[in-house]
Amino acid sequence: MNTRALAADILVEVVRQGRSLNSALDQAFENELSSKDRTFIQAVCYGVLRWYWRLNPLLGLLTRKPIKDDRIRMIALIGFYQLGHMRVAPHAAVSETVEAVQYDTWAKPLINALIRNYQRNRESLEQRIDSVSHVALAHPQWLFDKIKRDWPAHVLEIFAANNDHPPMTLRVN
């Protein structure tokens, strides 16, 4: 199975079914996967969820009507995340993301068009979504409102810290 398709299945479980990411990853990793694939899937899943409230509005800008198939939506978000936040070569991100929808022939041209359109118009699309505060900071509206109400002087610092990768910690046994 394609690593992006597996990551999309995990993300659907988390976003739609409310599972914790750790339990969904643990279940998915029961299958035979190389450590490289596990690392990639984990990085993609954590990244898409970290930036979900920014990536999902981008998808809305690029489509005329919402994509009803959750797996296809997540595959598109994975493609956006790879192009915007990972050090994956753009041609590889497009190719592998399109390959992830091998099972749905109708979705291949859609995913290809979405990813390539995002790749070409990334700056203008991101400027458009940056006009909405909570989307620019990649958080849901309700959380943005609460933080802004409780800590108005530190809103940007709080959300920037929340979007950072956690520090790496090593422990010697």
SULFEN-V677895 format. One record per pair of residues at least 12 apart in sequence whose C-alpha atoms are under 8 Angstrom apart, sorted by sequence separation. I is the first residue (numbers start at 0). J is the second residue. D is the distance in Angstrom with one decimal. If there is no record, write none. Layout:
<<I:J:D> <I:J:D>>
This chain:
<<97:110:5.9> <9:23:5.9> <78:92:6.2> <96:110:7.5> <97:111:5.8> <9:24:6.8> <78:93:6.8> <96:111:8.0> <24:41:7.3> <58:75:7.6> <9:27:7.5> <58:76:7.3> <78:96:5.8> <93:111:6.8> <77:96:7.5> <136:155:7.9> <138:158:7.9> <55:76:6.9> <75:96:7.5> <93:114:6.3> <5:27:7.8> <54:76:6.1> <74:96:6.6> <93:115:7.2> <136:158:6.3> <136:159:7.4> <20:44:8.0> <51:76:7.9> <54:79:6.9> <74:99:7.2> <137:162:7.8> <54:80:7.3> <74:100:7.8> <47:76:6.8> <71:100:7.3> <47:77:6.4> <50:80:7.9> <47:80:6.2> <2:36:6.6> <6:40:5.5> <10:44:6.4> <43:77:6.8> <46:80:7.1> <5:40:7.6> <6:41:7.8> <9:44:7.5> <71:106:7.2> <75:110:6.1> <79:114:6.6> <74:110:7.9> <78:114:6.3> <82:118:7.1> <2:39:7.8> <3:40:7.1> <6:43:7.0> <7:44:8.0> <43:80:7.6> <2:40:6.4> <6:44:6.1> <10:48:7.8> <43:81:7.7> <75:113:7.2> <79:117:7.2> <71:110:7.9> <75:114:7.0> <62:113:7.9> <61:113:6.5> <58:113:7.9> <61:116:7.7> <61:117:7.7> <11:69:6.3> <11:70:6.3> <8:70:6.3> <11:73:7.0> <7:70:5.7> <10:73:6.7> <7:71:7.9> <60:124:7.6> <4:70:7.9> <7:73:5.2> <7:74:5.5> <57:124:7.0> <57:125:7.6> <4:74:6.8> <7:77:7.5> <3:74:6.8> <57:128:7.2> <56:128:7.2> <3:77:7.2> <53:128:7.7> <56:134:7.5> <53:134:5.1> <52:134:5.9> <53:135:6.6> <53:136:7.5> <53:137:4.7> <52:137:4.7> <53:138:7.5> <51:137:6.8> <52:138:5.3> <50:137:5.5> <51:138:8.0> <52:139:6.1> <49:137:7.6> <50:138:7.9> <3:95:7.5> <3:96:6.6> <4:99:5.0> <3:99:5.8> <4:100:7.2> <1:98:7.6> <2:99:7.7> <1:99:5.8> <50:162:7.8> <49:162:6.7>>
